[in-house]
Amino acid sequence: MMKAVLPALARPLLEPGLPSDLDVVWFTSRAEATAGIADADIAWVDMTPSSLVAEVIAASGPSLKWISTIYAGLDAFPLDLLRDREVTVTNGAGVNAYAVAEYAVLGVLAAAKRFDEVVRAQDRHDWLRDSPGKVELFDTRALVVGYGSIGQLIGERLRAFGVDVVGVTRSGRDGTITPDKWRAKLGEFDWIVLAAPSTDETKAMIGTAELAAMKPTAWVINIARGDMIDDDALLAALQEGRIGGAFLDPTSPEPLPPEHPLWAAPNCMITMHLSGRSQTKMFQRAAALFLENLAAFRAGLPMKNKADLRAGY
């Protein structure tokens, strides 16, 4: 009999669609997941913090053939181990795509109109006589680094505001540019949107040189991973007024310590990695995707969202 270890949190959504001959362990803790995965064929072991995922997977045995995750990025997963064991991994690309894309557009709009300053004025009961932000999105340009499921949704929504959008992909497909080309073009854009998966290649991809190449009015909008930006370089650029500002959904580390200088940096908005949580449909979408992939897995058919373990997403 095939065995699966699955999150108890998703049980009401999964159980009605599971085949009767599947042996299921519903876990509520790391200990239960670790015990269940030892002889499981299938595992969905997402946990908070995500660092626990690798610890649980390390306890798996040779029977493990497929891991499902709600995460789009696989930076928390022991990819070398999974490659060596030839374990299939399907990720959650698209599960939170609408919510995250909406948050990215929120960041662009908040930066353009400086809505953070408006909210602070309200807190002070201060009736502003002029707008603190006067940028119109119309006729501005956005570079979206990482033009996958989320990046494309961001692009569609920004274009509706009249923004000229250029995406970055590994292949350069459909009019996008390749990773070796975007840095030379940074000075052409008003919005630098980071939507790429976290890999070794994307760590500190925005550093001193990239910030220096940006327009002095340009904003960085990060809805990907905090480690994609060199914090020291960003802090210097913000404090010296060399860029327009930064809208940071993720940070590194998370949670950001109260004493971290980014909290008080000028022209910086921090949104506590809430983009993916700003929705109510995540588990419904993830459960539906899991059940669809389970049927394909059992039938030996192609599965959706199969990750490239060498690329890391």
C-alpha positions in Angstrom: 0.0 0.0 0.0 1.3 3.5 -0.9 1.9 5.8 2.0 1.6 9.6 2.3 2.5 12.0 5.1 0.3 15.1 4.8 -0.5 18.3 6.8 -3.5 17.9 9.1 -4.3 21.5 8.3 -5.3 20.5 4.8 -7.2 17.4 5.8 -10.7 18.7 5.3 -9.8 19.7 1.8 -7.8 16.6 0.8 -9.5 13.7 2.5 -12.7 13.6 0.4 -10.6 13.3 -2.7 -8.1 10.7 -1.6 -8.2 7.1 -2.9 -9.3 4.6 -0.3 -6.1 2.5 -0.7 -3.8 5.3 0.3 -2.3 5.0 3.8 -2.2 8.6 5.2 -0.4 10.0 8.2 -1.8 13.4 9.1 0.9 15.4 10.9 0.5 18.4 13.2 4.1 18.6 14.4 7.7 18.2 13.2 7.9 15.0 15.3 4.9 13.5 13.6 6.1 14.5 10.1 9.6 13.0 10.8 8.1 9.7 12.0 5.7 9.5 9.1 8.2 10.3 6.3 10.5 7.5 7.3 8.7 5.0 5.1 6.4 7.3 3.1 6.2 7.3 -0.7 4.6 10.8 -0.8 5.2 13.8 1.4 3.8 17.2 1.8 5.7 18.5 4.8 5.6 22.3 4.6 6.2 23.9 8.0 7.0 27.2 9.6 9.8 28.1 9.9 10.6 26.6 6.5 14.0 25.5 7.8 12.2 22.6 9.4 11.4 21.2 6.0 15.0 20.0 5.3 15.2 18.4 8.8 12.1 16.4 8.1 13.1 15.3 4.6 16.5 14.2 5.9 14.6 11.6 7.9 13.0 10.1 4.8 13.7 6.6 3.6 14.3 5.1 0.1 10.6 4.7 -0.6 10.1 8.4 -0.9 9.3 9.2 -4.6 7.4 12.5 -4.6 7.4 15.7 -2.5 4.7 18.3 -2.9 5.1 21.8 -1.6 3.0 24.9 -1.5 6.2 27.0 -1.9 7.2 28.3 -5.4 10.9 28.6 -4.4 12.8 25.5 -3.1 15.5 27.3 -1.2 14.4 25.5 2.0 14.7 22.0 0.4 17.8 19.7 0.4 18.0 19.7 -3.4 21.3 17.7 -3.6 19.8 14.9 -1.5 16.5 14.9 -3.6 18.4 14.8 -6.9 20.6 11.9 -5.7 17.5 9.9 -4.7 15.7 10.9 -7.9 12.7 12.3 -5.9 10.1 14.2 -7.9 9.3 17.6 -6.4 6.2 19.6 -7.5 6.1 23.2 -6.2 3.3 25.7 -5.6 4.0 28.1 -8.5 0.8 29.9 -9.2 -0.9 29.0 -5.9 -0.3 32.5 -4.4 0.4 34.2 -7.8 -2.6 36.6 -7.8 -2.1 37.7 -4.3 1.6 38.3 -4.7 1.2 40.1 -8.0 -1.4 42.4 -6.5 1.0 43.2 -3.6 3.7 44.1 -6.1 1.3 46.5 -7.8 0.4 47.9 -4.4 4.1 48.5 -3.9 4.5 50.4 -7.1 1.3 52.5 -6.5 2.3 53.2 -2.9 5.8 54.4 -4.0 4.4 56.5 -6.9 1.9 58.3 -4.6 4.0 58.0 -1.4 1.0 56.5 0.3 3.2 55.7 3.3 3.5 59.5 3.9 -0.2 59.9 3.5 -0.9 57.3 6.2 1.6 58.9 8.6 -0.1 62.2 8.0 -3.4 60.7 9.0 -1.9 59.3 12.1 -0.8 62.8 13.0 -4.2 64.2 12.1 -2.4 66.4 9.6 -4.4 67.6 6.6 -1.8 67.7 3.8 -2.0 70.6 1.4 -0.1 68.8 -1.4 0.5 65.2 -2.4 3.8 63.7 -1.2 3.9 61.5 -4.3 3.2 62.9 -7.8 4.4 60.1 -10.1 1.9 58.8 -12.6 2.4 55.2 -13.6 1.4 56.0 -17.2 4.4 56.2 -19.5 6.8 54.8 -16.8 8.9 51.7 -17.4 9.2 48.5 -15.2 11.8 45.8 -15.3 10.4 42.5 -13.8 13.3 40.2 -13.0 11.7 36.7 -13.0 8.9 36.5 -15.5 7.3 33.3 -14.4 3.7 32.8 -13.2 3.9 35.7 -10.7 6.0 38.0 -12.9 3.7 37.7 -15.9 0.7 38.6 -13.7 2.6 41.7 -12.4 3.4 42.6 -16.0 -0.3 42.3 -17.1 -1.5 44.5 -14.2 1.2 47.2 -14.7 0.5 47.4 -18.4 -3.2 48.2 -17.5 -1.8 51.4 -15.9 0.1 52.3 -19.1 3.5 51.0 -17.8 6.0 49.7 -20.4 7.0 46.3 -18.9 10.1 44.3 -19.8 10.5 40.8 -18.2 13.7 38.8 -17.5 13.7 35.0 -18.1 16.4 32.4 -18.5 15.4 31.7 -22.1 14.6 35.2 -23.3 11.2 33.9 -24.5 8.3 36.0 -25.8 10.2 39.3 -25.9 11.8 39.0 -22.5 15.5 39.6 -22.0 18.0 37.1 -20.6 19.8 37.3 -17.2 23.0 38.5 -18.8 21.3 41.6 -20.3 19.2 43.3 -17.6 22.0 44.9 -15.6 23.2 47.0 -18.6 19.6 48.3 -19.0 18.9 49.2 -15.4 19.1 53.0 -16.0 16.1 52.8 -18.4 13.6 51.8 -15.7 11.5 53.5 -13.0 10.5 50.3 -11.2 12.8 47.3 -10.6 10.6 44.5 -9.6 12.2 41.3 -8.1 10.0 38.3 -8.7 12.6 35.6 -9.4 13.0 32.3 -7.5 15.7 32.1 -4.9 18.8 30.4 -6.3 22.6 30.7 -5.8 22.6 33.0 -8.9 20.0 35.4 -7.4 21.7 36.0 -4.0 22.6 39.7 -3.6 21.7 40.3 -7.3 21.0 43.9 -6.4 24.2 45.3 -4.9 26.3 48.5 -5.1 26.9 48.3 -8.8 23.2 47.7 -9.6 21.9 50.4 -7.3 24.5 52.9 -8.8 23.2 52.0 -12.3 19.5 52.8 -11.4 17.8 56.1 -12.0 18.1 58.4 -9.0 14.2 58.3 -8.9 13.8 54.5 -9.4 12.3 52.2 -6.8 13.2 48.6 -6.0 10.1 46.5 -5.4 11.0 43.1 -3.9 8.3 40.4 -3.6 10.7 37.5 -4.0 13.3 36.8 -1.3 15.1 39.1 1.0 18.6 37.7 0.2 18.3 39.0 -3.4 19.4 42.5 -2.1 22.7 43.4 -0.5 21.2 45.2 2.6 24.4 47.2 3.3 24.4 48.5 -0.3 20.7 49.3 -0.2 21.0 51.1 3.2 23.8 53.3 1.8 21.8 54.1 -1.4 18.7 55.0 0.7 20.5 57.1 3.2 22.4 59.0 0.5 19.3 59.5 -1.6 20.8 57.7 -4.6 17.6 55.9 -5.5 13.9 56.8 -5.1 13.3 54.1 -2.5 12.6 50.5 -1.8 9.4 48.5 -1.1 10.4 45.3 0.7 8.0 42.5 1.3 10.6 39.9 2.2 13.7 40.8 4.2 16.8 38.9 5.4 16.5 37.8 8.1 12.9 37.2 8.8 11.4 38.4 11.1 13.5 41.6 10.7 14.9 42.4 14.2 13.4 45.6 15.7 16.8 47.2 15.9 17.6 46.6 12.2 18.4 49.9 10.4 16.1 49.1 7.5 13.1 49.8 9.6 14.2 53.5 9.9 15.8 53.9 6.5 14.4 56.8 4.4 12.0 56.1 1.6 11.7 52.4 2.6 8.5 50.5 3.1 8.5 47.1 4.8 5.5 44.8 4.6 6.6 41.8 6.7 6.4 39.2 3.9 2.6 39.4 3.9 2.1 39.3 0.1 1.4 35.6 -0.1 -0.7 35.7 3.0 -3.0 38.4 1.7 -5.6 35.9 0.3 -8.0 33.2 1.5 -7.6 30.6 -1.3 -4.1 29.3 -0.8 -5.0 25.9 0.7 -8.0 25.4 -1.6 -5.7 25.9 -4.7 -2.9 23.8 -3.1 -5.2 21.0 -2.2 -6.7 20.9 -5.7 -3.2 20.8 -7.3 -2.1 18.1 -4.9 -5.1 15.8 -5.8 -4.6 16.4 -9.5 -0.9 15.5 -9.2 -1.7 12.5 -7.0 -3.9 11.0 -9.7 -1.2 11.6 -12.3 1.5 10.2 -10.0 -0.5 7.0 -9.4 -1.2 6.6 -13.2 2.4 7.4 -14.2 1.3 10.5 -16.1 3.0 13.9 -16.3 2.6 16.0 -13.2 1.9 19.8 -12.9 4.6 22.1 -11.5 7.4 19.6 -11.7 10.4 21.4 -10.4 13.9 21.5 -12.0 16.0 20.5 -9.0 19.2 21.8 -10.7 17.7 25.2 -11.4 16.1 25.3 -7.9 12.5 26.0 -8.9 
